[in-house]
Amino acid sequence: MNLFRPLYNYKPNRFFYKEKNGMYNLNETEQKITSDLFSNSIAVTHFNDLFPQHDFQYILDCAEKELLNPINLDKVRLAEKGIQEGRGKFYNVQFWSGLKQFDERNLFTDFMLQDSIIKIASSYLQTRCKLYYLDLWYNIPMQLGSGAILSQNWHRDPDDQNCVKVFLYLNDVDEDMGSLCYIPKSPYGKKYGNIFPRGPPNQESPNPEQVDAKFKHESITMTGKAGTIVFVDTTGLHKGGYSKTKARYVMNGCFYSNGSYFRYNKMHMDTINKFKNDTALNSNLAKYTIC
């Protein structure tokens, strides 16, 4: 872990504690989600519960438009041929990878910058957090008989001491569609945080059979209807993306502390550059999150 992490986080931490009952004050729904995160390192809600003032159908319409974008259709066709893109995960098509800036800014593109999302992530991380990654994931079905590879096996994300990933389901996801599997209480500082501990980036993941045997009764599978929102600390043991039947379509945003050693990496810079025109953001929370 970055030795300078406490230094990078000093001012963000102080700001959070100063504004804990101000800018970061949680409503009842946000409190419940944050409480579940602290207890189990994972929490589930639905778009309509967290954002009753917005119409989820609008989000679905925008997601369908992205899916039918000719550029993204080409990405899917290549993936179905097993041609790898970006991080080598051909099965995980990233629609916004390589996109320099959004053509149109709206609730759909700015979903991860809603105050409720930021407040929950910051409250769990106990700091003024930043958005490090944002994309649309379209996980294509694997060929019959093929084995799990890469992130389809148990692993821990190495990006920070702890983190919050937010998944918004854009279609119904069942257990055969590559749904997220997770070991609650397995991140750093939690009950199982030292079992199959995380090493440096690019270290080999733990043996899948050993993880299955150890956590046979603790593992949970996050199925859900379109509109399901999952908040999860993926420094804990997790896997996903191995679909046997239909494609899984989700929006994925990642929040880390200012001390993450990925703070200046290309993935982070590409994400925040998509929001260069931040004059449309009225929220001070959102402005800091992408600065």
C-alpha positions in Angstrom: 0.0 0.0 0.0 1.2 3.5 -0.8 3.4 4.9 2.0 2.1 8.4 1.2 -1.5 7.4 1.5 -2.0 9.1 4.9 -0.5 12.3 3.6 -2.7 12.3 0.4 -5.8 11.6 2.5 -5.1 14.1 5.3 -7.0 17.1 3.9 -9.9 15.0 2.4 -10.3 13.1 5.8 -10.4 16.4 7.7 -13.0 17.9 5.3 -15.2 14.8 5.6 -15.2 14.9 9.4 -15.9 18.6 9.4 -18.9 18.1 7.0 -20.1 14.7 8.3 -23.3 16.3 9.6 -23.5 18.8 6.9 -22.8 18.0 3.2 -22.5 14.3 4.0 -25.6 14.1 6.2 -27.5 10.9 5.2 -31.2 10.4 4.8 -32.9 7.2 6.1 -32.3 5.2 2.9 -28.7 6.3 2.7 -28.1 5.4 6.3 -29.5 1.9 5.8 -27.2 1.3 2.8 -24.2 2.7 4.7 -25.0 0.6 7.7 -25.1 -2.6 5.6 -21.8 -1.7 4.0 -20.1 -1.3 7.4 -21.7 -4.6 8.6 -21.1 -6.8 5.5 -19.1 -4.7 3.1 -22.0 -5.0 0.6 -25.4 -3.4 0.4 -28.3 -3.6 -2.0 -31.1 -1.2 -2.9 -33.1 -0.3 -6.0 -33.0 2.8 -8.1 -36.6 3.7 -7.3 -35.9 3.5 -3.6 -32.8 5.7 -3.7 -34.0 8.1 -6.3 -37.8 8.2 -6.1 -37.8 11.6 -7.8 -36.4 10.1 -11.1 -37.9 7.8 -13.7 -35.8 4.6 -14.1 -37.3 4.0 -17.6 -35.3 7.0 -18.8 -32.1 5.3 -17.6 -33.2 2.1 -19.5 -33.9 4.1 -22.7 -30.4 5.7 -22.5 -28.9 2.2 -21.9 -30.6 0.8 -24.9 -29.4 3.7 -27.0 -25.8 2.9 -26.0 -26.3 -0.8 -26.7 -27.5 0.0 -30.2 -24.6 2.4 -30.9 -22.8 1.0 -34.0 -19.4 1.4 -32.3 -20.6 -0.7 -29.3 -22.3 -3.3 -31.6 -18.9 -3.7 -33.3 -17.3 -4.2 -29.8 -19.8 -6.9 -29.0 -19.2 -8.7 -32.3 -15.5 -8.8 -31.8 -16.0 -10.0 -28.2 -18.2 -12.9 -29.5 -15.2 -13.9 -31.6 -13.0 -13.9 -28.6 -11.0 -10.9 -29.6 -9.7 -9.1 -26.6 -10.1 -5.4 -25.8 -8.3 -3.2 -23.3 -7.6 -5.3 -20.2 -7.7 -8.6 -22.0 -11.2 -9.5 -20.8 -12.9 -10.2 -24.1 -16.0 -11.3 -22.3 -16.3 -7.9 -20.6 -17.2 -5.4 -23.3 -16.7 -1.8 -22.0 -18.9 0.6 -24.0 -17.3 3.8 -22.8 -13.7 2.6 -22.9 -11.8 5.0 -25.3 -14.6 7.6 -25.2 -12.9 10.9 -24.6 -16.0 12.9 -23.6 -19.7 12.4 -23.4 -21.6 13.8 -26.4 -24.5 14.5 -24.2 -24.5 14.9 -20.4 -27.7 13.8 -18.6 -28.9 11.8 -15.6 -27.7 8.6 -17.2 -24.1 9.7 -17.7 -24.0 11.6 -14.4 -25.7 8.8 -12.3 -22.5 8.0 -10.4 -22.2 11.7 -9.5 -25.5 11.9 -7.7 -25.1 13.2 -4.1 -26.6 10.1 -2.6 -24.1 7.9 -4.3 -21.1 10.1 -3.3 -22.3 10.5 0.3 -22.7 6.7 0.8 -19.3 6.0 -0.7 -17.6 8.7 1.4 -19.4 7.6 4.6 -18.1 4.1 4.2 -14.6 5.2 3.3 -14.7 8.0 5.9 -13.1 10.5 3.6 -13.9 12.8 0.7 -13.8 10.2 -2.0 -13.0 10.4 -5.8 -14.6 8.6 -8.8 -11.8 6.6 -10.4 -13.7 4.6 -13.0 -17.0 4.7 -14.8 -18.2 2.5 -17.7 -20.9 0.4 -19.1 -20.2 -3.3 -18.9 -21.7 -5.8 -21.3 -20.7 -9.3 -20.3 -21.3 -11.7 -23.2 -22.1 -15.4 -22.6 -19.1 -17.7 -22.6 -18.8 -20.7 -24.9 -20.2 -23.9 -23.6 -17.6 -25.9 -21.7 -15.1 -23.0 -21.3 -13.5 -22.5 -18.0 -13.5 -19.4 -15.8 -10.7 -16.9 -16.5 -9.3 -13.7 -15.0 -11.9 -11.8 -12.9 -14.4 -14.7 -13.3 -12.3 -16.3 -10.5 -12.0 -15.2 -6.9 -9.8 -12.1 -6.5 -9.4 -8.9 -4.6 -9.1 -5.5 -6.3 -5.7 -3.9 -5.4 -6.6 -0.2 -6.0 -6.8 1.1 -2.4 -7.0 -0.1 1.2 -10.8 -0.1 0.8 -13.1 1.0 -2.0 -16.7 1.2 -3.0 -17.9 -0.1 -6.4 -21.4 0.7 -7.4 -23.2 -1.5 -9.9 -26.5 -0.4 -11.5 -28.2 -3.3 -13.2 -29.5 -2.4 -16.7 -31.2 -5.7 -17.2 -32.5 -8.6 -15.0 -29.6 -10.6 -13.8 -29.9 -14.2 -12.6 -27.3 -16.6 -11.3 -26.5 -18.0 -14.8 -25.7 -14.5 -16.2 -22.3 -13.8 -14.6 -23.8 -12.2 -11.5 -21.4 -10.9 -8.8 -20.4 -13.4 -6.2 -19.0 -12.0 -3.0 -17.7 -13.0 0.4 -19.2 -10.6 3.0 -16.8 -9.2 5.6 -13.7 -10.1 3.5 -12.2 -6.6 2.8 -9.2 -5.2 4.7 -10.0 -4.6 8.3 -13.0 -6.9 8.4 -13.5 -10.4 9.8 -12.1 -12.3 6.8 -9.7 -9.6 5.6 -6.6 -11.6 6.3 -7.7 -14.9 4.7 -6.3 -15.2 1.2 -4.9 -11.7 1.7 -4.3 -9.3 -1.1 -0.8 -8.9 -2.5 0.7 -6.3 -4.9 -1.0 -5.6 -8.2 -0.7 -8.4 -10.8 -0.2 -11.0 -8.1 -1.8 -14.3 -8.9 -5.3 -14.7 -7.5 -6.1 -17.3 -4.8 -6.9 -20.9 -5.7 -10.6 -20.9 -6.6 -11.2 -24.4 -5.1 -9.6 -23.3 -1.8 -11.8 -20.2 -1.6 -14.9 -22.2 -2.4 -14.0 -24.8 0.3 -13.3 -22.2 2.9 -16.3 -20.0 2.3 -18.9 -22.5 1.1 -21.6 -21.1 3.4 -20.6 -17.4 3.4 -20.6 -16.8 -0.4 -23.5 -14.8 -1.8 -24.7 -14.3 -5.4 -26.1 -10.9 -6.3 -28.9 -11.5 -8.6 -31.5 -8.8 -9.2 -34.0 -7.0 -11.4 -33.1 -4.1 -13.6 -32.7 -1.1 -11.4 -30.9 -3.0 -8.6 -28.0 -1.1 -7.2 -25.2 -2.9 -5.4 -22.6 -1.1 -3.3 -19.7 -3.3 -2.5 -16.1 -3.1 -1.2 -14.3 -5.1 -3.9 -11.0 -5.2 -1.9 -13.0 -8.2 -0.5 -13.1 -11.5 -2.3 -15.4 -11.5 -5.3 -15.8 -12.8 -8.8 -18.2 -12.3 -11.7 -18.8 -12.1 -15.4 -19.1 -15.8 -16.3 -22.4 -15.9 -18.1 -23.8 -19.2 -19.3 -26.9 -17.9 -21.0 -27.5 -14.2 -21.7 -25.5 -11.0 -21.5 -25.3 -9.1 -18.2 -25.6 -5.3 -18.7 -24.5 -3.0 -15.8 -23.1 0.5 -15.1 -20.0 0.3 -13.0 -18.5 3.1 -11.0 -15.6 2.9 -8.6 -14.9 5.2 -5.7 -11.5 5.3 -3.8 -9.8 7.6 -1.4 -7.4 10.4 -2.6 -4.6 8.1 -1.4 -5.2 5.4 -4.0 -2.0 4.6 -5.8 -4.1 4.7 -9.0 -4.8 8.4 -8.5 -2.9 9.4 -11.6 -3.4 6.3 -13.8 -4.9 6.5 -17.3 -8.1 4.8 -16.3 -8.8 7.5 -13.7 -7.8 10.4 -16.0 -9.9 9.0 -18.8 -12.9 8.9 -16.5 -12.7 12.4 -15.1 -11.9 13.8 -18.6 -15.3 12.7 -19.7 -16.7 15.3 -17.3 -14.5 18.2 -18.4 -17.5 20.4 -18.8 -18.3 20.4 -15.1 -20.3 23.6 -15.2 -23.4 21.5 -15.4 -22.6 20.0 -12.0 -24.4 22.0 -9.3 -23.1 19.8 -6.5 -19.9 20.6 -4.7 -19.6 16.9 -3.8 -19.6 16.0 -7.5 -17.2 18.7 -8.5 -14.6 17.4 -6.0 -15.2 13.8 -6.9 -13.9 14.4 -10.5 -11.3 17.0 -9.9 
